[in-house]
Amino acid sequence: MTPELRQITALDGQPVQVIRLGPVDVHVTGAGGKYPDGNYAVVRGGDTTASFDMPMGCHTLPPDALGRDMVVLSHVHEDHTAGLGLLPDAPVHVHGGDVEALRSRAGLAVHYGYSPTVNAALCERAAAEFHYRPRPDAQAYADGAIWSLGGGIHVQALHAPGHTSGHCILMVEPQGIAFIGDIDLTGFGPYYGDATSDLAAFRCSLRLVKELDAACWITSHHRGVITDRAVFLQRLAQFGAVLDRRDEALLDFLRDGGPATLEGLARHRFVYPAHFEDLFVDDAERRMIGQHLAALEAAGQVRQEAGHWRAL
């Protein structure tokens, strides 16, 4: 599929690149879709328009650029729901694994699952900086859900958990356009630091997206649109390889430095750079490293004794 490029003017006067893929328009907002913003995709069917997620940049787009009839979320995180207030009457569809995080602030806190102080601060930031407002009317969908947009165009949700428990790939058919959300192919690698995140599930989802019969792929951040399968597979392999490097770094540290507690390993920083600080980082690092240790223990490569982990 050959993308068509055009440019529109945002409400703040800034140019916005739009990549058209058949019935899908991808708006590259912010700094190339970098967090706290994201790439915004709209699907235009014969009689219905649909938004895939609503990042911060939606607030600067002209109203006619928005998919106003319905919103289908790939998952719930503050950067993917920041524009929902622009469409208060549009039905919002969320996988059942994530829907409670959108229905209430208490559900969002459970979704994050960090320490109480961090949770409270993150929920406050979601409201103050990302325009988070509960949508108790959010509708839960399941794996395989299909929405017909008219004109022979439909959207199908494919459950791809790991980043969150409800994270999904949204397929636009019959064109074979895959919106893969936060399987975002960034150099940072996969994120699975929330209470509903899961390393093992993420690995399975990476295998799922590799086997998809797709013509092009859209990521929520950074990469944006990829139309060459060989390029996609290369970047997917690089993205997944970050998980193996984290395993290897942990094992090397335990072999060279001896037994260590989870707290000590988290302070060392195997996921985030040592200089990076944010509200959630310590909790997320601990959660991710803990999952790696559990997987390595199951593989017979590490063992926990008296609260300390050591390599075998």
C-alpha positions in Angstrom: 0.0 0.0 0.0 1.4 3.4 -1.0 0.7 6.2 1.5 -0.4 9.6 0.3 1.1 12.6 2.2 -0.6 15.9 2.8 -0.5 18.6 5.3 -3.2 20.4 7.3 -3.0 23.4 9.6 -3.7 22.9 13.3 -5.7 25.3 15.4 -2.5 26.8 16.8 -1.2 27.5 13.3 1.3 24.7 13.2 1.5 22.3 10.2 0.4 18.7 10.8 1.5 15.9 8.5 -1.3 13.5 7.5 -0.5 10.1 6.0 -3.5 8.6 4.1 -3.7 4.8 3.8 -6.9 4.0 1.9 -9.7 4.8 4.4 -7.3 5.6 7.2 -5.7 9.1 8.0 -2.8 9.1 10.4 -2.1 12.5 12.0 1.5 12.8 13.2 1.1 15.2 16.1 3.5 16.4 18.6 7.2 15.5 18.2 6.6 12.7 15.8 4.1 11.0 18.1 6.4 11.0 21.0 4.9 10.7 24.5 3.1 12.6 26.0 1.5 12.8 22.5 0.8 10.1 20.0 -0.1 9.4 16.4 -3.8 9.8 15.8 -5.6 7.5 13.4 -9.1 8.1 11.9 -10.9 5.5 9.8 -13.5 6.8 7.4 -16.1 4.3 6.3 -19.1 4.6 4.1 -21.3 6.1 6.8 -19.2 6.1 10.0 -16.0 7.6 11.1 -14.0 6.1 13.9 -11.1 7.3 16.1 -8.4 4.9 17.2 -7.3 6.4 20.5 -7.3 10.1 21.1 -3.9 11.5 22.0 -3.1 15.0 23.2 -2.6 16.4 19.7 -6.4 16.0 19.0 -6.9 19.2 20.9 -5.1 21.2 18.2 -6.7 19.5 15.2 -9.6 21.1 13.3 -12.9 19.5 14.2 -13.4 18.1 10.7 -10.2 16.0 11.2 -11.6 14.0 14.0 -13.4 10.7 13.7 -16.5 11.8 15.5 -18.9 8.9 15.3 -17.2 6.5 17.6 -13.9 5.9 19.4 -12.2 2.5 19.7 -9.3 2.5 22.2 -6.4 0.1 21.8 -5.9 0.4 25.6 -6.3 2.8 28.5 -3.4 5.0 29.4 -3.5 8.7 30.0 -1.8 9.6 26.7 -4.4 7.6 24.7 -7.5 9.1 26.3 -6.4 12.7 26.4 -8.7 13.9 23.6 -11.9 12.0 24.7 -13.4 15.2 26.1 -13.6 16.6 22.6 -16.2 13.9 21.8 -18.4 13.7 24.9 -21.3 12.1 23.0 -19.5 9.6 20.9 -19.6 6.0 22.1 -16.3 4.8 23.4 -15.3 1.1 23.1 -12.6 -0.4 25.3 -11.5 -4.0 25.8 -13.0 -5.5 29.0 -9.5 -5.8 30.5 -9.1 -2.1 30.5 -12.6 -0.7 30.6 -12.8 0.0 34.4 -9.7 2.2 34.1 -11.8 4.5 31.9 -15.1 4.2 33.8 -13.8 5.7 37.1 -10.7 7.3 38.7 -10.7 4.4 41.2 -10.5 2.0 38.3 -7.6 4.0 36.8 -5.7 3.7 40.2 -6.2 -0.1 40.2 -5.0 -0.2 36.6 -1.8 1.6 37.4 -1.4 -0.4 40.6 1.6 1.5 42.1 2.1 2.5 45.7 -0.8 4.6 47.1 1.2 7.9 47.0 2.3 7.3 43.4 -1.1 6.2 42.3 -2.7 9.4 43.8 -0.2 11.6 42.1 -0.5 9.9 38.7 -4.3 10.0 38.7 -4.1 13.7 39.6 -1.6 14.3 36.7 -3.9 12.4 34.3 -6.7 14.7 35.2 -4.7 18.0 35.3 -2.3 17.4 32.3 -4.0 14.8 30.2 -7.7 15.9 30.5 -8.7 12.5 32.0 -12.4 12.4 32.8 -14.1 9.2 33.7 -16.4 7.7 31.1 -18.8 5.5 33.0 -20.6 5.0 29.7 -17.5 3.2 28.2 -18.6 0.0 26.4 -16.5 -3.2 26.9 -15.5 -5.2 23.9 -14.0 -8.7 23.6 -11.3 -10.3 21.5 -12.6 -10.5 17.9 -15.1 -7.7 18.2 -16.1 -6.2 14.8 -17.5 -2.8 14.0 -18.9 -2.1 10.5 -18.2 1.4 9.2 -20.1 1.1 5.9 -18.8 0.9 2.4 -17.4 -2.6 3.0 -15.0 -1.3 5.7 -14.9 -2.9 9.1 -12.6 -2.9 12.2 -11.7 -6.0 14.1 -10.1 -6.0 17.6 -7.4 -8.6 18.3 -6.5 -9.0 21.9 -2.7 -8.5 22.3 -2.1 -8.1 26.1 1.1 -7.4 27.9 1.4 -3.6 27.8 -1.9 -3.7 29.6 -4.3 -6.5 30.2 -6.7 -5.2 27.6 -4.3 -4.0 24.9 -5.5 -4.7 21.4 -4.5 -4.5 17.8 -7.1 -2.8 15.7 -7.3 -4.2 12.2 -9.0 -2.2 9.3 -10.3 -4.6 6.7 -10.3 -5.5 3.9 -7.2 -3.3 3.5 -5.2 -5.1 6.1 -4.2 -2.0 8.0 -3.0 -2.9 11.6 -3.0 -0.2 14.3 -0.7 -1.9 16.8 -0.9 0.7 19.6 1.9 0.5 22.1 3.7 -2.3 20.5 5.3 0.8 19.3 8.7 -0.5 18.1 10.7 2.2 20.0 14.3 1.8 21.0 13.2 1.8 24.6 11.5 -1.5 24.1 8.3 -3.0 25.6 6.7 -1.4 28.7 5.0 -3.8 31.2 5.2 -2.0 34.5 1.6 -1.5 35.5 -0.4 -3.8 37.7 -2.3 -5.2 34.7 0.9 -5.5 32.6 2.5 -8.9 31.9 5.9 -9.8 30.5 4.9 -13.3 29.4 1.7 -12.0 27.7 3.8 -9.3 25.9 6.1 -12.0 24.5 3.0 -13.9 23.1 1.6 -10.7 21.6 4.9 -10.0 19.8 4.5 -13.4 18.2 0.9 -12.6 17.3 1.7 -9.3 15.6 4.6 -11.0 13.7 2.1 -13.5 12.1 -0.6 -10.9 11.2 -1.6 -10.9 7.6 -1.3 -7.1 7.3 -0.3 -4.7 4.5 0.9 -1.9 6.7 1.3 -1.1 10.4 0.6 2.0 12.5 2.2 2.6 15.9 0.9 4.9 18.5 4.3 6.5 19.0 7.5 7.3 17.1 7.6 5.0 14.1 4.1 5.9 12.8 3.5 4.2 9.5 5.4 1.2 8.1 4.4 -0.2 4.8 7.3 -2.6 4.1 6.9 -6.0 5.7 10.7 -6.6 5.8 11.2 -3.3 7.5 8.4 -4.1 10.0 9.8 -7.5 10.9 13.3 -6.0 11.4 12.0 -3.3 13.8 9.8 -5.8 15.6 12.7 -8.1 16.1 14.8 -5.2 17.5 11.9 -4.2 19.8 11.5 -7.8 21.1 15.3 -8.2 21.5 15.2 -5.6 24.3 13.5 -8.2 26.5 16.4 -10.6 26.0 18.9 -7.9 26.7 17.2 -7.1 30.0 17.4 -10.8 30.9 21.0 -11.0 30.0 21.9 -7.8 31.9 20.2 -9.2 35.1 22.1 -12.5 34.9 25.4 -10.8 34.2 24.9 -8.5 37.2 24.0 -11.4 39.5 26.9 -13.5 38.3 29.4 -10.6 38.7 28.0 -9.0 41.8 26.6 -11.9 43.7 23.1 -12.2 45.3 20.9 -9.1 45.4 17.4 -8.1 46.6 14.7 -7.0 44.3 15.0 -3.5 45.7 18.7 -3.4 45.1 18.2 -4.6 41.5 15.5 -2.0 40.9 17.7 0.8 42.2 20.4 -0.4 39.7 18.0 0.3 36.8 17.9 -2.4 34.1 15.0 -0.8 32.3 15.1 2.9 32.7 18.3 5.0 32.4 19.8 5.8 35.8 19.3 9.6 35.2 15.6 9.3 34.3 13.2 10.3 37.0 9.4 10.4 37.1 6.6 9.7 39.6 6.1 6.0 38.6 9.7 5.0 37.6 10.8 3.2 40.8 7.5 1.3 41.1 7.5 0.4 37.4 11.2 -0.7 37.4 10.5 -2.9 40.4 7.5 -4.5 38.7 9.3 -5.2 35.5 12.4 -6.6 37.0 10.3 -8.8 39.3 8.7 -10.3 36.2 12.0 -11.0 34.6 13.2 -12.7 37.8 10.1 -14.9 38.0 10.6 -16.0 34.3 14.3 -16.6 34.9 13.5 -18.6 38.0 11.0 -20.7 36.1 13.8 -21.4 33.5 16.2 -22.5 36.2 18.6 -19.6 35.8 18.1 -17.8 39.1 17.0 -18.7 42.6 15.7 -16.7 45.5 17.1 -17.4 48.9 16.3 -15.4 52.1 15.1 -12.5 50.0 18.2 -12.4 47.8 18.4 -13.4 44.1 21.4 -15.3 42.8 22.3 -16.7 39.4 22.6 -20.5 39.0 
